[in-house]
């Protein structure tokens, strides 16, 4: 599932994000959502979140177990 809809993302969810410094390479960083930083319901490049370890990026994928 992609991370473009805010309604799909909530604190504690495991996601893969793209950090600003990794946008060119597309390298993903995995972690758990702490805060949602995008206020709109939809964002074409992914909802911006803060992970529990403090890193900030846009959700590329929602990890499904």
N, CA, C and O atoms as a GROMACS GRO file, in nm:
protein
  260
    1UNK      N    1   0.085  -0.118   0.000
    1UNK     CA    2   0.000   0.000   0.000
    1UNK      C    3   0.090   0.124   0.000
    1UNK      O    4   0.190   0.127   0.070
    2UNK      N    5   0.054   0.225  -0.077
    2UNK     CA    6   0.136   0.346  -0.081
    2UNK      C    7   0.098   0.438   0.036
    2UNK      O    8  -0.001   0.413   0.106
    3UNK      N    9   0.176   0.542   0.056
    3UNK     CA   10   0.155   0.631   0.170
    3UNK      C   11   0.101   0.766   0.132
    3UNK      O   12   0.140   0.866   0.191
    4UNK      N   13   0.011   0.771   0.033
    4UNK     CA   14  -0.040   0.900  -0.014
    4UNK      C   15  -0.165   0.947   0.058
    4UNK      O   16  -0.196   1.066   0.055
    5UNK      N   17  -0.238   0.857   0.123
    5UNK     CA   18  -0.361   0.895   0.193
    5UNK      C   19  -0.336   0.901   0.344
    5UNK      O   20  -0.293   0.803   0.404
    6UNK      N   21  -0.364   1.017   0.403
    6UNK     CA   22  -0.340   1.038   0.545
    6UNK      C   23  -0.422   0.941   0.631
    6UNK      O   24  -0.379   0.901   0.738
    7UNK      N   25  -0.541   0.904   0.583
    7UNK     CA   26  -0.630   0.817   0.660
    7UNK      C   27  -0.572   0.676   0.679
    7UNK      O   28  -0.615   0.603   0.768
    8UNK      N   29  -0.474   0.636   0.595
    8UNK     CA   30  -0.413   0.503   0.604
    8UNK      C   31  -0.298   0.498   0.705
    8UNK      O   32  -0.248   0.390   0.736
    9UNK      N   33  -0.257   0.615   0.756
    9UNK     CA   34  -0.136   0.623   0.838
    9UNK      C   35  -0.171   0.670   0.978
    9UNK      O   36  -0.250   0.763   0.996
   10UNK      N   37  -0.112   0.605   1.078
   10UNK     CA   38  -0.141   0.638   1.218
   10UNK      C   39  -0.018   0.606   1.303
   10UNK      O   40   0.065   0.525   1.263
   11UNK      N   41  -0.006   0.668   1.420
   11UNK     CA   42   0.109   0.640   1.508
   11UNK      C   43   0.120   0.492   1.541
   11UNK      O   44   0.020   0.426   1.569
   12UNK      N   45   0.243   0.441   1.539
   12UNK     CA   46   0.268   0.300   1.568
   12UNK      C   47   0.273   0.212   1.445
   12UNK      O   48   0.314   0.096   1.454
   13UNK      N   49   0.233   0.265   1.329
   13UNK     CA   50   0.233   0.188   1.204
   13UNK      C   51   0.376   0.175   1.152
   13UNK      O   52   0.452   0.271   1.156
   14UNK      N   53   0.412   0.054   1.104
   14UNK     CA   54   0.545   0.034   1.046
   14UNK      C   55   0.542   0.074   0.899
   14UNK      O   56   0.459   0.027   0.822
   15UNK      N   57   0.635   0.162   0.861
   15UNK     CA   58   0.638   0.216   0.725
   15UNK      C   59   0.781   0.224   0.673
   15UNK      O   60   0.877   0.220   0.750
   16UNK      N   61   0.793   0.234   0.541
   16UNK     CA   62   0.919   0.268   0.476
   16UNK      C   63   0.906   0.411   0.428
   16UNK      O   64   0.810   0.446   0.360
   17UNK      N   65   1.005   0.496   0.465
   17UNK     CA   66   1.000   0.635   0.423
   17UNK      C   67   1.122   0.668   0.337
   17UNK      O   68   1.223   0.597   0.340
   18UNK      N   69   1.111   0.777   0.262
   18UNK     CA   70   1.224   0.832   0.188
   18UNK      C   71   1.264   0.961   0.258
   18UNK      O   72   1.186   1.056   0.266
   19UNK      N   73   1.388   0.963   0.308
   19UNK     CA   74   1.440   1.084   0.372
   19UNK      C   75   1.475   1.186   0.264
   19UNK      O   76   1.502   1.149   0.149
   20UNK      N   77   1.476   1.315   0.300
   20UNK     CA   78   1.508   1.421   0.204
   20UNK      C   79   1.643   1.394   0.135
   20UNK      O   80   1.655   1.410   0.014
   21UNK      N   81   1.743   1.353   0.213
   21UNK     CA   82   1.877   1.329   0.157
   21UNK      C   83   1.881   1.208   0.064
   21UNK      O   84   1.975   1.194  -0.014
   22UNK      N   85   1.781   1.120   0.073
   22UNK     CA   86   1.777   0.998  -0.009
   22UNK      C   87   1.682   1.007  -0.128
   22UNK      O   88   1.658   0.906  -0.195
   23UNK      N   89   1.627   1.126  -0.155
   23UNK     CA   90   1.528   1.137  -0.262
   23UNK      C   91   1.585   1.099  -0.398
   23UNK      O   92   1.517   1.035  -0.478
   24UNK      N   93   1.709   1.136  -0.426
   24UNK     CA   94   1.769   1.103  -0.556
   24UNK      C   95   1.793   0.953  -0.571
   24UNK      O   96   1.767   0.896  -0.676
   25UNK      N   97   1.844   0.890  -0.465
   25UNK     CA   98   1.877   0.747  -0.472
   25UNK      C   99   1.754   0.659  -0.454
   25UNK      O  100   1.750   0.546  -0.502
   26UNK      N  101   1.652   0.710  -0.383
   26UNK     CA  102   1.533   0.630  -0.358
   26UNK      C  103   1.550   0.532  -0.243
   26UNK      O  104   1.467   0.443  -0.224
   27UNK      N  105   1.658   0.548  -0.164
   27UNK     CA  106   1.684   0.458  -0.051
   27UNK      C  107   1.573   0.472   0.053
   27UNK      O  108   1.534   0.583   0.090
   28UNK      N  109   1.523   0.357   0.099
   28UNK     CA  110   1.414   0.358   0.197
   28UNK      C  111   1.467   0.336   0.338
   28UNK      O  112   1.566   0.267   0.359
   29UNK      N  113   1.398   0.397   0.434
   29UNK     CA  114   1.430   0.382   0.575
   29UNK      C  115   1.306   0.328   0.645
   29UNK      O  116   1.198   0.385   0.630
   30UNK      N  117   1.321   0.219   0.720
   30UNK     CA  118   1.206   0.157   0.785
   30UNK      C  119   1.196   0.202   0.930
   30UNK      O  120   1.298   0.217   0.999
   31UNK      N  121   1.074   0.223   0.976
   31UNK     CA  122   1.054   0.261   1.116
   31UNK      C  123   0.906   0.267   1.150
   31UNK      O  124   0.820   0.236   1.068
   32UNK      N  125   0.880   0.310   1.272
   32UNK     CA  126   0.743   0.321   1.321
   32UNK      C  127   0.703   0.468   1.332
   32UNK      O  128   0.780   0.550   1.382
   33UNK      N  129   0.582   0.502   1.286
   33UNK     CA  130   0.533   0.640   1.284
   33UNK      C  131   0.513   0.690   1.427
   33UNK      O  132   0.452   0.624   1.510
   34UNK      N  133   0.566   0.810   1.453
   34UNK     CA  134   0.542   0.878   1.580
   34UNK      C  135   0.440   0.990   1.559
   34UNK      O  136   0.342   1.000   1.632
   35UNK      N  137   0.466   1.077   1.457
   35UNK     CA  138   0.379   1.192   1.429
   35UNK      C  139   0.353   1.202   1.280
   35UNK      O  140   0.439   1.168   1.199
   36UNK      N  141   0.232   1.250   1.244
   36UNK     CA  142   0.201   1.284   1.106
   36UNK      C  143   0.223   1.433   1.090
   36UNK      O  144   0.168   1.512   1.167
   37UNK      N  145   0.303   1.472   0.990
   37UNK     CA  146   0.339   1.612   0.972
   37UNK      C  147   0.263   1.678   0.858
   37UNK      O  148   0.258   1.801   0.851
   38UNK      N  149   0.204   1.600   0.769
   38UNK     CA  150   0.123   1.655   0.659
   38UNK      C  151  -0.021   1.667   0.708
   38UNK      O  152  -0.079   1.571   0.758
   39UNK      N  153  -0.079   1.787   0.692
   39UNK     CA  154  -0.215   1.807   0.743
   39UNK      C  155  -0.323   1.775   0.639
   39UNK      O  156  -0.438   1.748   0.675
   40UNK      N  157  -0.287   1.777   0.509
   40UNK     CA  158  -0.388   1.749   0.407
   40UNK      C  159  -0.419   1.599   0.402
   40UNK      O  160  -0.339   1.517   0.446
   41UNK      N  161  -0.536   1.564   0.349
   41UNK     CA  162  -0.582   1.426   0.344
   41UNK      C  163  -0.505   1.341   0.242
   41UNK      O  164  -0.502   1.219   0.252
   42UNK      N  165  -0.443   1.408   0.142
   42UNK     CA  166  -0.374   1.336   0.034
   42UNK      C  167  -0.250   1.415  -0.006
   42UNK      O  168  -0.253   1.538  -0.009
   43UNK      N  169  -0.142   1.346  -0.037
   43UNK     CA  170  -0.023   1.410  -0.092
   43UNK      C  171   0.037   1.318  -0.197
   43UNK      O  172   0.062   1.200  -0.170
   44UNK      N  173   0.060   1.371  -0.317
   44UNK     CA  174   0.104   1.288  -0.430
   44UNK      C  175   0.240   1.222  -0.408
   44UNK      O  176   0.264   1.114  -0.461
   45UNK      N  177   0.329   1.285  -0.330
   45UNK     CA  178   0.462   1.226  -0.307
   45UNK      C  179   0.469   1.150  -0.175
   45UNK      O  180   0.576   1.099  -0.140
   46UNK      N  181   0.360   1.142  -0.102
   46UNK     CA  182   0.358   1.068   0.024
   46UNK      C  183   0.338   1.160   0.143
   46UNK      O  184   0.384   1.274   0.142
   47UNK      N  185   0.270   1.110   0.244
   47UNK     CA  186   0.245   1.185   0.366
   47UNK      C  187   0.376   1.196   0.443
   47UNK      O  188   0.447   1.097   0.461
   48UNK      N  189   0.409   1.317   0.490
   48UNK     CA  190   0.532   1.337   0.567
   48UNK      C  191   0.508   1.297   0.712
   48UNK      O  192   0.409   1.337   0.773
   49UNK      N  193   0.600   1.216   0.765
   49UNK     CA  194   0.588   1.167   0.902
   49UNK      C  195   0.720   1.180   0.976
   49UNK      O  196   0.826   1.193   0.915
   50UNK      N  197   0.712   1.176   1.109
   50UNK     CA  198   0.830   1.164   1.195
   50UNK      C  199   0.828   1.024   1.253
   50UNK      O  200   0.727   0.981   1.308
   51UNK      N  201   0.940   0.954   1.241
   51UNK     CA  202   0.950   0.820   1.298
   51UNK      C  203   0.982   0.830   1.448
   51UNK      O  204   1.019   0.937   1.497
   52UNK      N  205   0.966   0.718   1.520
   52UNK     CA  206   0.993   0.716   1.663
   52UNK      C  207   1.139   0.750   1.695
   52UNK      O  208   1.168   0.796   1.805
   53UNK      N  209   1.231   0.727   1.599
   53UNK     CA  210   1.372   0.761   1.622
   53UNK      C  211   1.406   0.905   1.583
   53UNK      O  212   1.522   0.946   1.590
   54UNK      N  213   1.303   0.982   1.540
   54UNK     CA  214   1.322   1.124   1.510
   54UNK      C  215   1.345   1.158   1.364
   54UNK      O  216   1.344   1.276   1.329
   55UNK      N  217   1.366   1.058   1.278
   55UNK     CA  218   1.388   1.087   1.136
   55UNK      C  219   1.257   1.130   1.070
   55UNK      O  220   1.149   1.081   1.105
   56UNK      N  221   1.267   1.223   0.974
   56UNK     CA  222   1.150   1.277   0.905
   56UNK      C  223   1.161   1.247   0.756
   56UNK      O  224   1.266   1.266   0.696
   57UNK      N  225   1.051   1.200   0.698
   57UNK     CA  226   1.048   1.173   0.554
   57UNK      C  227   0.907   1.145   0.507
   57UNK      O  228   0.812   1.149   0.585
   58UNK      N  229   0.895   1.117   0.378
   58UNK     CA  230   0.764   1.089   0.319
   58UNK      C  231   0.742   0.939   0.309
   58UNK      O  232   0.834   0.864   0.273
   59UNK      N  233   0.622   0.895   0.341
   59UNK     CA  234   0.591   0.751   0.338
   59UNK      C  235   0.590   0.702   0.194
   59UNK      O  236   0.517   0.754   0.110
   60UNK      N  237   0.674   0.602   0.167
   60UNK     CA  238   0.679   0.539   0.035
   60UNK      C  239   0.593   0.414   0.033
   60UNK      O  240   0.522   0.388  -0.064
   61UNK      N  241   0.599   0.336   0.142
   61UNK     CA  242   0.525   0.211   0.151
   61UNK      C  243   0.481   0.187   0.294
   61UNK      O  244   0.551   0.222   0.389
   62UNK      N  245   0.364   0.127   0.308
   62UNK     CA  246   0.318   0.082   0.439
   62UNK      C  247   0.353  -0.066   0.447
   62UNK      O  248   0.317  -0.144   0.359
   63UNK      N  249   0.424  -0.104   0.552
   63UNK     CA  250   0.469  -0.242   0.570
   63UNK      C  251   0.352  -0.326   0.620
   63UNK      O  252   0.292  -0.295   0.723
   64UNK      N  253   0.321  -0.431   0.546
   64UNK     CA  254   0.210  -0.518   0.583
   64UNK      C  255   0.264  -0.652   0.629
   64UNK      O  256   0.342  -0.715   0.557
   65UNK      N  257   0.224  -0.695   0.745
   65UNK     CA  258   0.272  -0.823   0.798
   65UNK      C  259   0.183  -0.936   0.753
   65UNK      O  260   0.208  -1.052   0.788
   0.00000   0.00000   0.00000
